[in-house]
Amino acid sequence: MTSLPMIAQTAGKGAARAEARRRARLGSGRRPTWRTYTVLTLTLVASVLPLYYTFLIASTDMPHLNRDSVPSLIPQGEFLTNLRRVLDSEQVDFSLALRNSLVIAVITSVSVVFFATLAGYSFSQFSFRGRRTLLGFIVATMAVPTQLGVVPLFMLATELGWQNKIVSVIVPGLVTAFGVFWMTQYLDSALPRELVEAARVDGCSMLRTFWSVAWPAARPAAAMLALFTFIGSWTNFFWPFIVLGSGNPTLPVAVALVKTSLTTDYPLLLAGVALTTAPLLLLFVVTGRQLVTGIMQGALKG
Amino acid sequence: MPRHPGSRPLKNSTNSIFSSPSRRRAFRGRLDRRISPYLFVAPFFIVFVVTGLFPIGYTAYVSLHHWELLGGQGDYVGLGNFAVILHQRTFWIALRNTLSIFLLSSVPQIVIALFLASMLHANLRARTFWRMGVLVPYVLAPVAVSLIFGRVFADQSGLANALLQRVGLGPIAWHAGPLAGHIAIASMVAFRWIGYNTLILLAAMQAVPRDLYEAAVIDGANRWRQFWSVSLPMLRPTLVFVILTSTIGGLQIFDEPRLFGDNQAGARGGGSNQFMTLTMYLQYLGWGDLRNGFGRASAVAWLLFMLIVLIAAVNLLLIRRMGGGSAASHRLSRTARTATRQDGR
């Protein structure tokens, strides 16, 4: 079966959409019963409930919470007060943390996509000596845990005077083996080698071919990779926790620091959690469809 | 003029067609073709070697030395750090905790993901909506999940205990014993990853050719039998993938247990290390304990890596043993097998 991206490349986007519809209509699943919908509704409630619970606690205050640990399902009115308290917190600068998280996530997403697309283009389109070895090597390193590198990374960061600076979080995140694997897989199916060959025959240089033929084809996968990298960077904790101090944290580090300093003030703590979560939740509302597609496509190829 | 070693010498160089400029262009084209693939992968590899590979290799070097956070490099001690670590009670407790939390989180995670995927594998209305619904927890940072669930599993005035008491059961001391704590932590991990794995399995289910199910129905297989004898065997490669990734991720667990404990004892995973994982142990040695911390932390990093490789290998072996010639594929009826063959697969 021809892949959808391939159809999009050769016969145009409209044809790809029509084909996608046709395949959806053919359908692979059974007819859903009311039981299916019940299970799915319960799952949805379970997924969203912790978020709502966060909001409930973040909009109450300690006296309330001490009186009854099962919060009423109607939120109290203290949410904005608690949010203000978080942002004005003496111990941890949350607005700085928000800015840091944003800067790190944006830079690493752009960088991962850039390096991965270049490498993926080469791996998917050309046969050159050492190609298989290098690709196999990349796949193998995906299984290596990040913990294996933190001690030398920390020593390096200290040596360069990068401790407490966000550069020390950005640089190790500039490339990922997964990114290269992902782009290689995608371009392998979405970009016909004939197309690249045709551009070459027409006298395009390699760089020109990349820019006018490969990059347009790679864009959907590049967007998904950027999305995954952004989420990964935003939720990352282990390494930033080690290398960044309370003076210059990212959001997860900031929340963790509040937790380790004043455990008892849960409304404040969960207001911080809400602040950490809200931006990604917003991103999810806008791009959730692409995330779902990305995970499902990656699964078939991976 | 330089000539590429592979190019054929031209006999008739006076011929006007092969004038010098066009020859030069052809040469440049060939060079472009020969070199460019490497130029495209080079930027990635340069950055990857510096930020990814070098630290991994250097960890091995550090693990063979006496090395401190403040004091820096000391004497070469061979495998001394490993020997010391393997004689620490804490290491074995951390290993037990890691394995226990890993099993408690991944087994239910995969079973529930399979179930939810089979629910989503239907001609639903508003398909994307339901799929997005299961994915919501994925955008929560583990730190956030940990703090939210930490409130649920608080020993005093936590939601879980309050609800338990309302139905007449005694409160559970979530932070006291290992098992209760492990269950709480495992539930956080599972909560975040179930939806992600569900979608991966759903994608695999949709790739199963429909005629296999039709053939099974003709043979009189009920829903359960269809799942057991058609879906499961066809899902095997994807299951392998899901199991491997959750093994790699599950054994590295840090964020959730690190924030589970109270202030003082949190870094050590509770008063008697009852929820300290290997990664927490690594971090505690390197940055919390100043006696030869880096050397020992590096040794723990390598031990953790070896554990991951070992368990991944065992997984693969088990799956191969289970699948292979036995069970599922043989139970596929003749009709089903004919259908497969006709499909050209």
Chai-1 contact restraints between the chains, C-beta under 6 A:
chainA,res_idxA,chainB,res_idxB,connection_type,confidence,min_distance_angstrom,max_distance_angstrom,comment,restraint_id
A,G27,B,N123,contact,1.0,0.0,6.0,A-B,restraint_1
A,S28,B,Q206,contact,1.0,0.0,6.0,A-B,restraint_2
A,S28,B,R210,contact,1.0,0.0,6.0,A-B,restraint_3
A,G29,B,H121,contact,1.0,0.0,6.0,A-B,restraint_4
A,G29,B,A122,contact,1.0,0.0,6.0,A-B,restraint_5
A,G29,B,N123,contact,1.0,0.0,6.0,A-B,restraint_6
A,R30,B,A122,contact,1.0,0.0,6.0,A-B,restraint_7
A,R31,B,N123,contact,1.0,0.0,6.0,A-B,restraint_8
A,P32,B,A122,contact,1.0,0.0,6.0,A-B,restraint_9
A,P32,B,L124,contact,1.0,0.0,6.0,A-B,restraint_10
A,T36,B,M119,contact,1.0,0.0,6.0,A-B,restraint_11
A,T36,B,A122,contact,1.0,0.0,6.0,A-B,restraint_12
A,V39,B,M119,contact,1.0,0.0,6.0,A-B,restraint_13
A,L40,B,M119,contact,1.0,0.0,6.0,A-B,restraint_14
A,L40,B,W130,contact,1.0,0.0,6.0,A-B,restraint_15
A,T43,B,V134,contact,1.0,0.0,6.0,A-B,restraint_16
A,L44,B,G133,contact,1.0,0.0,6.0,A-B,restraint_17
A,S47,B,G133,contact,1.0,0.0,6.0,A-B,restraint_18
A,S47,B,V136,contact,1.0,0.0,6.0,A-B,restraint_19
A,S47,B,P137,contact,1.0,0.0,6.0,A-B,restraint_20
A,V48,B,V136,contact,1.0,0.0,6.0,A-B,restraint_21
A,P50,B,I148,contact,1.0,0.0,6.0,A-B,restraint_22
A,T54,B,I148,contact,1.0,0.0,6.0,A-B,restraint_23
A,S69,B,S157,contact,1.0,0.0,6.0,A-B,restraint_24
A,S69,B,A162,contact,1.0,0.0,6.0,A-B,restraint_25
A,V70,B,A162,contact,1.0,0.0,6.0,A-B,restraint_26
A,F115,B,P43,contact,1.0,0.0,6.0,A-B,restraint_27
A,F115,B,F44,contact,1.0,0.0,6.0,A-B,restraint_28
A,L118,B,F40,contact,1.0,0.0,6.0,A-B,restraint_29
A,A119,B,V41,contact,1.0,0.0,6.0,A-B,restraint_30
A,A119,B,F44,contact,1.0,0.0,6.0,A-B,restraint_31
A,Y121,B,F40,contact,1.0,0.0,6.0,A-B,restraint_32
A,S122,B,P37,contact,1.0,0.0,6.0,A-B,restraint_33
A,S122,B,F40,contact,1.0,0.0,6.0,A-B,restraint_34
A,S122,B,V41,contact,1.0,0.0,6.0,A-B,restraint_35
A,F126,B,P37,contact,1.0,0.0,6.0,A-B,restraint_36
A,F128,B,P37,contact,1.0,0.0,6.0,A-B,restraint_37
A,A143,B,I248,contact,1.0,0.0,6.0,A-B,restraint_38
A,P145,B,Q252,contact,1.0,0.0,6.0,A-B,restraint_39
A,Q147,B,T279,contact,1.0,0.0,6.0,A-B,restraint_40
A,Q147,B,L282,contact,1.0,0.0,6.0,A-B,restraint_41
A,Q147,B,A301,contact,1.0,0.0,6.0,A-B,restraint_42
A,L148,B,I56,contact,1.0,0.0,6.0,A-B,restraint_43
A,L148,B,T59,contact,1.0,0.0,6.0,A-B,restraint_44
A,L148,B,A301,contact,1.0,0.0,6.0,A-B,restraint_45
A,L148,B,F305,contact,1.0,0.0,6.0,A-B,restraint_46
A,G149,B,P55,contact,1.0,0.0,6.0,A-B,restraint_47
A,G149,B,I56,contact,1.0,0.0,6.0,A-B,restraint_48
A,V151,B,T59,contact,1.0,0.0,6.0,A-B,restraint_49
A,V151,B,V62,contact,1.0,0.0,6.0,A-B,restraint_50
A,V151,B,G286,contact,1.0,0.0,6.0,A-B,restraint_51
A,V151,B,F294,contact,1.0,0.0,6.0,A-B,restraint_52
A,V151,B,A297,contact,1.0,0.0,6.0,A-B,restraint_53
A,V151,B,S298,contact,1.0,0.0,6.0,A-B,restraint_54
A,P152,B,P55,contact,1.0,0.0,6.0,A-B,restraint_55
A,P152,B,Y58,contact,1.0,0.0,6.0,A-B,restraint_56
A,P152,B,T59,contact,1.0,0.0,6.0,A-B,restraint_57
A,L153,B,P55,contact,1.0,0.0,6.0,A-B,restraint_58
A,V171,B,T51,contact,1.0,0.0,6.0,A-B,restraint_59
A,P172,B,T51,contact,1.0,0.0,6.0,A-B,restraint_60
A,L174,B,V47,contact,1.0,0.0,6.0,A-B,restraint_61
A,V175,B,F44,contact,1.0,0.0,6.0,A-B,restraint_62
A,V175,B,V47,contact,1.0,0.0,6.0,A-B,restraint_63
A,V175,B,F48,contact,1.0,0.0,6.0,A-B,restraint_64
A,V180,B,F44,contact,1.0,0.0,6.0,A-B,restraint_65
A,S205,B,D32,contact,1.0,0.0,6.0,A-B,restraint_66
A,M206,B,D32,contact,1.0,0.0,6.0,A-B,restraint_67
A,M206,B,S36,contact,1.0,0.0,6.0,A-B,restraint_68
A,T235,B,A141,contact,1.0,0.0,6.0,A-B,restraint_69
A,F237,B,V143,contact,1.0,0.0,6.0,A-B,restraint_70
A,F237,B,D255,contact,1.0,0.0,6.0,A-B,restraint_71
A,F238,B,F254,contact,1.0,0.0,6.0,A-B,restraint_72
A,P252,B,A141,contact,1.0,0.0,6.0,A-B,restraint_73
A,P252,B,V143,contact,1.0,0.0,6.0,A-B,restraint_74
A,V255,B,V143,contact,1.0,0.0,6.0,A-B,restraint_75
A,A256,B,V143,contact,1.0,0.0,6.0,A-B,restraint_76
A,A256,B,L259,contact,1.0,0.0,6.0,A-B,restraint_77
A,K259,B,L259,contact,1.0,0.0,6.0,A-B,restraint_78
A,T260,B,N263,contact,1.0,0.0,6.0,A-B,restraint_79
A,Y266,B,R151,contact,1.0,0.0,6.0,A-B,restraint_80
A,V273,B,A144,contact,1.0,0.0,6.0,A-B,restraint_81
A,V273,B,L147,contact,1.0,0.0,6.0,A-B,restraint_82
A,T276,B,A141,contact,1.0,0.0,6.0,A-B,restraint_83
A,T276,B,A144,contact,1.0,0.0,6.0,A-B,restraint_84
A,T277,B,L140,contact,1.0,0.0,6.0,A-B,restraint_85
A,T277,B,A144,contact,1.0,0.0,6.0,A-B,restraint_86
A,L280,B,V139,contact,1.0,0.0,6.0,A-B,restraint_87
A,F284,B,V139,contact,1.0,0.0,6.0,A-B,restraint_88
A,G288,B,M132,contact,1.0,0.0,6.0,A-B,restraint_89
A,R289,B,T128,contact,1.0,0.0,6.0,A-B,restraint_90
A,V292,B,R131,contact,1.0,0.0,6.0,A-B,restraint_91
A,V292,B,M132,contact,1.0,0.0,6.0,A-B,restraint_92
A,I295,B,L199,contact,1.0,0.0,6.0,A-B,restraint_93
A,M296,B,L199,contact,1.0,0.0,6.0,A-B,restraint_94
A,M296,B,A203,contact,1.0,0.0,6.0,A-B,restraint_95
A,A299,B,I200,contact,1.0,0.0,6.0,A-B,restraint_96
A,A299,B,A203,contact,1.0,0.0,6.0,A-B,restraint_97
A,L300,B,A203,contact,1.0,0.0,6.0,A-B,restraint_98
